Amino acid sequence: TNFANCVLNIFLTYTAIMLNIMTIYAIRKTSTLSKTLRTLLLSLAVSDVGVGLFVQPFYSSLQVNWVQQSNPNCKTFTAFMIINITFSVASFMGVVAVSVDRFLAVHLHLRYQEFVTHKRVVTVILSNWLLGLFVSLVILWAPFSAQNLILSAAGVICFLLTAMIYINIYLVARRHKVHMRSLQIQPKERIDEMGDFARQLKSAVSVFYVYIVFLLCYVPFYVCVASIKIYGSSTTLKKCYLLSVTLVFLNSSLNPVIYCWKMKHIRQALMDSLKSMSWNRN
């Protein structure tokens, strides 16, 4: 199981790096996205590249040691923990930040650009990365048995917060629809406002898919941590835990797929760049 998991991680390392680099290029070329959303998606893609470039190779090397039944030295494991938690927290908080941004876009509507400025978004992104580094250093001071428990508790809180955000997006959309029907305004004005709101809502739905996949990739990890805490560490649970960590890393390869699947402008920019590359080769 460890050997198969190791091979899978090596493959996912490649997909996470290549797919996210292509996505970063496509996002940069997509001028139709708002600057704030583009910046948030770029930060999320960069954190996913970091997972593929730094975290997964470290994890694969640790798995090779476990296959050979040798324990990694303390410095190697400490470096892995710092890099892993920093990028994972940055990625996690990136998903939360994008979700909050889409909620504000739907909730504030016409006042969104006034409230959500590019400078504030950059401040949030830098705070996310600093938070990731801070959490990684704090976790190292905690007892080993408590590390996963602390991370799991923080993760569950963020998941619940994001779920509440999407429930509110749904309620705002429903309320806005009723409000627009009740207004006695000219058809053209109504169409323009409804069209703008529909675009904001569509982007929120696209980001919702990112959250759902994120949830599916992370929940098994939390279930394994809780099971080990309740029932103790058995061989089966250890194997499940290692596989659940790989599933967490899989999320970094799936995010670019969702961007291209659900976000038309990013998909178009990526297709144009691929066509350009093929023409240059010919």
C-alpha positions as CSV (number, residue, x, y, z in Angstrom):
1,T,0.0,0.0,0.0
2,N,2.8,2.4,0.9
3,F,4.6,1.7,-2.4
4,A,1.4,2.3,-4.5
5,N,0.7,5.4,-2.5
6,C,4.2,6.6,-3.1
7,V,3.9,6.1,-6.9
8,L,0.5,7.9,-6.9
9,N,2.1,10.9,-5.1
10,I,4.9,11.1,-7.6
11,F,2.4,11.2,-10.4
12,L,0.2,13.8,-8.6
13,T,3.4,15.9,-8.0
14,Y,3.7,16.3,-11.8
15,T,0.0,17.0,-12.4
16,A,-0.2,19.6,-9.6
17,I,2.8,21.5,-11.0
18,M,1.9,21.4,-14.7
19,L,-1.8,22.0,-14.4
20,N,-1.5,24.9,-12.0
21,I,1.3,26.6,-14.0
22,M,-1.0,26.4,-17.1
23,T,-3.9,27.7,-15.0
24,I,-1.8,30.6,-13.6
25,Y,-0.9,31.6,-17.2
26,A,-4.6,31.3,-18.3
27,I,-5.8,33.4,-15.3
28,R,-3.3,36.1,-16.0
29,K,-4.5,36.2,-19.6
30,T,-8.2,36.4,-18.6
31,S,-8.9,40.1,-18.5
32,T,-12.7,39.6,-18.2
33,L,-12.4,38.4,-14.6
34,S,-12.4,41.2,-12.0
35,K,-9.0,42.1,-10.7
36,T,-9.8,41.1,-7.2
37,L,-11.1,37.6,-8.1
38,R,-8.2,37.1,-10.5
39,T,-5.7,37.9,-7.7
40,L,-7.4,35.5,-5.3
41,L,-7.4,32.7,-7.8
42,L,-3.8,33.3,-8.7
43,S,-2.8,33.0,-5.0
44,L,-4.8,29.8,-4.7
45,A,-3.1,28.4,-7.8
46,V,0.4,29.4,-6.5
47,S,-0.3,27.6,-3.2
48,D,-1.3,24.5,-5.3
49,V,1.9,24.7,-7.3
50,G,3.8,24.9,-4.0
51,V,2.1,21.7,-2.8
52,G,3.2,20.0,-6.0
53,L,6.7,21.5,-6.0
54,F,7.7,21.2,-2.4
55,V,5.2,19.3,-0.2
56,Q,4.5,16.2,-2.3
57,P,8.2,15.5,-3.1
58,F,9.0,15.7,0.6
59,Y,6.0,13.4,1.4
60,S,7.1,10.9,-1.3
61,S,10.6,10.8,0.1
62,L,9.2,10.1,3.6
63,Q,7.1,7.3,2.1
64,V,10.2,5.8,0.5
65,N,11.7,5.7,4.0
66,W,8.6,4.0,5.4
67,V,8.6,1.4,2.5
68,Q,12.3,0.7,3.4
69,Q,11.2,0.6,7.1
70,S,13.6,3.4,8.1
71,N,12.6,6.5,10.0
72,P,13.4,9.9,8.5
73,N,15.7,12.2,10.6
74,C,14.1,14.8,12.8
75,K,15.3,17.8,10.6
76,T,13.7,16.3,7.5
77,F,10.4,15.7,9.2
78,T,10.4,19.2,10.8
79,A,11.1,20.8,7.4
80,F,8.2,18.7,5.9
81,M,5.8,19.8,8.6
82,I,6.6,23.5,8.2
83,I,6.3,23.4,4.3
84,N,3.2,21.2,4.4
85,I,1.3,23.2,6.9
86,T,2.3,26.6,5.4
87,F,1.1,25.7,1.9
88,S,-1.9,23.7,3.1
89,V,-3.2,26.5,5.3
90,A,-2.5,29.1,2.5
91,S,-4.5,26.9,0.1
92,F,-7.3,26.3,2.7
93,M,-7.6,29.9,3.6
94,G,-7.4,30.8,-0.2
95,V,-10.6,28.8,-0.8
96,V,-12.3,30.6,2.2
97,A,-11.1,34.0,0.9
98,V,-12.5,33.3,-2.6
99,S,-15.8,32.2,-1.1
100,V,-16.0,35.3,1.0
101,D,-15.2,37.4,-2.0
102,R,-18.1,35.9,-4.0
103,F,-20.5,36.3,-1.1
104,L,-19.6,40.0,-0.9
105,A,-20.0,40.3,-4.7
106,V,-23.5,38.9,-4.5
107,H,-24.4,40.6,-1.2
108,L,-23.0,44.1,-1.9
109,H,-23.7,44.0,-5.6
110,L,-23.3,47.6,-6.8
111,R,-21.2,48.6,-3.7
112,Y,-18.8,45.6,-4.2
113,Q,-16.0,47.5,-6.1
114,E,-16.1,50.3,-3.5
115,F,-15.7,47.9,-0.6
116,V,-13.5,45.1,-2.0
117,T,-10.4,46.9,-3.4
118,H,-7.3,45.3,-4.9
119,K,-5.2,46.6,-2.0
120,R,-7.4,44.9,0.6
121,V,-7.4,41.6,-1.3
122,V,-3.6,41.7,-1.4
123,T,-3.5,42.3,2.3
124,V,-5.8,39.3,2.9
125,I,-3.6,37.1,0.7
126,L,-0.4,38.1,2.5
127,S,-2.2,37.5,5.8
128,N,-3.2,34.0,4.7
129,W,0.4,33.1,3.9
130,L,1.8,34.6,7.1
131,L,-1.0,32.7,9.0
132,G,0.2,29.5,7.3
133,L,3.7,30.0,8.4
134,F,2.7,31.0,12.0
135,V,0.4,28.0,12.3
136,S,3.2,25.7,11.1
137,L,5.6,27.0,13.8
138,V,2.9,26.9,16.5
139,I,2.0,23.3,15.6
140,L,5.7,22.2,16.0
141,W,5.6,23.3,19.7
142,A,2.4,21.2,20.3
143,P,2.7,17.6,21.4
144,F,2.8,15.3,18.4
145,S,-0.5,13.6,19.4
146,A,-2.3,16.9,19.5
147,Q,-1.0,18.3,16.1
148,N,-3.5,16.6,13.9
149,L,-6.3,17.3,16.4
150,I,-5.5,21.1,16.4
151,L,-5.4,21.2,12.6
152,S,-8.6,19.2,12.3
153,A,-10.5,21.5,14.7
154,A,-9.4,24.6,12.8
155,G,-10.3,22.9,9.5
156,V,-13.9,22.0,10.7
157,I,-14.4,25.6,11.8
158,C,-13.4,26.9,8.4
159,F,-15.6,24.3,6.6
160,L,-18.6,25.3,8.6
161,L,-17.9,29.0,8.1
162,T,-17.6,28.5,4.3
163,A,-20.8,26.4,4.3
164,M,-22.6,29.3,6.0
165,I,-21.3,31.7,3.4
166,Y,-22.8,29.6,0.5
167,I,-26.1,29.3,2.4
168,N,-26.1,33.1,2.6
169,I,-25.3,33.4,-1.1
170,Y,-28.3,31.3,-1.9
171,L,-30.6,33.4,0.4
172,V,-29.3,36.7,-1.0
173,A,-29.9,35.4,-4.6
174,R,-33.4,34.3,-3.7
175,R,-34.2,37.6,-2.0
176,H,-32.8,39.6,-4.9
177,K,-34.9,37.7,-7.4
178,V,-38.1,38.5,-5.5
179,H,-37.0,42.1,-5.1
180,M,-36.4,42.6,-8.8
181,R,-39.8,41.2,-9.6
182,S,-41.5,43.6,-7.3
183,L,-39.7,46.7,-8.6
184,Q,-41.6,48.9,-11.1
185,I,-38.7,49.8,-13.3
186,Q,-38.2,49.8,-17.0
187,P,-37.5,46.4,-18.7
188,K,-34.1,47.5,-20.0
189,E,-32.9,48.7,-16.6
190,R,-34.2,45.4,-15.0
191,I,-32.4,43.3,-17.7
192,D,-29.1,45.2,-17.2
193,E,-29.2,44.8,-13.4
194,M,-30.3,41.2,-13.5
195,G,-27.6,40.4,-16.1
196,D,-24.9,41.9,-13.8
197,F,-26.2,40.0,-10.8
198,A,-26.5,36.8,-12.8
199,R,-22.8,37.0,-13.7
200,Q,-21.8,37.5,-10.1
201,L,-24.0,34.6,-9.1
202,K,-22.5,32.4,-11.8
203,S,-19.0,33.0,-10.6
204,A,-20.1,32.2,-7.0
205,V,-21.5,28.9,-8.2
206,S,-18.2,28.1,-10.0
207,V,-16.3,28.8,-6.8
208,F,-18.8,26.6,-5.0
209,Y,-17.6,23.6,-7.0
210,V,-14.0,24.4,-5.8
211,Y,-15.3,24.2,-2.2
212,I,-17.2,21.0,-2.8
213,V,-14.2,19.2,-4.2
214,F,-12.1,20.7,-1.4
215,L,-14.6,19.2,1.1
216,L,-14.5,15.8,-0.6
217,C,-10.7,15.7,-0.5
218,Y,-10.3,16.9,3.1
219,V,-13.2,15.2,5.0
220,P,-11.6,11.6,4.8
221,F,-8.5,13.1,6.5
222,Y,-10.5,14.5,9.3
223,V,-12.4,11.2,9.7
224,C,-9.2,9.3,9.9
225,V,-7.7,11.6,12.5
226,A,-10.9,11.3,14.6
227,S,-11.0,7.5,14.2
228,I,-7.3,7.2,15.3
229,K,-8.1,9.5,18.3
230,I,-11.1,7.4,19.3
231,Y,-10.1,3.8,18.5
232,G,-6.3,4.0,18.6
233,S,-3.7,3.6,15.9
234,S,-4.2,0.3,14.1
235,T,-2.5,-0.9,10.9
236,T,-5.6,-0.4,8.9
237,L,-6.2,3.1,10.2
238,K,-2.6,4.0,9.5
239,K,-3.0,3.0,5.9
240,C,-6.2,4.9,5.6
241,Y,-4.5,7.9,7.1
242,L,-1.7,7.9,4.6
243,L,-4.2,7.5,1.7
244,S,-6.3,10.4,3.1
245,V,-3.2,12.6,3.1
246,T,-2.7,11.7,-0.6
247,L,-6.3,12.6,-1.2
248,V,-5.7,16.1,0.4
249,F,-2.8,16.6,-2.1
250,L,-5.0,15.4,-4.9
251,N,-7.0,18.6,-4.4
252,S,-4.2,20.7,-5.8
253,S,-4.4,18.8,-9.1
254,L,-8.2,19.0,-9.2
255,N,-8.6,22.8,-8.7
256,P,-7.2,23.7,-12.2
257,V,-9.6,21.2,-13.7
258,I,-12.6,22.9,-12.0
259,Y,-11.4,26.4,-13.1
260,C,-11.3,25.2,-16.7
261,W,-14.5,23.2,-16.5
262,K,-16.7,25.9,-14.7
263,M,-15.1,29.2,-15.7
264,K,-15.6,29.8,-19.4
265,H,-13.1,32.7,-19.7
266,I,-10.2,30.8,-18.1
267,R,-11.0,27.8,-20.2
268,Q,-11.0,29.9,-23.4
269,A,-7.7,31.6,-22.4
270,L,-6.1,28.2,-21.8
271,M,-7.4,26.8,-25.1
272,D,-6.0,29.8,-27.0
273,S,-2.6,29.4,-25.4
274,L,-2.5,25.7,-26.2
275,K,-3.5,26.4,-29.8
276,S,-0.7,29.1,-30.0
277,M,1.8,26.6,-28.7
278,S,0.8,24.0,-31.3
279,W,1.0,26.6,-34.1
280,N,4.5,27.6,-33.0
281,R,5.7,24.0,-33.1
282,N,4.3,23.6,-36.6
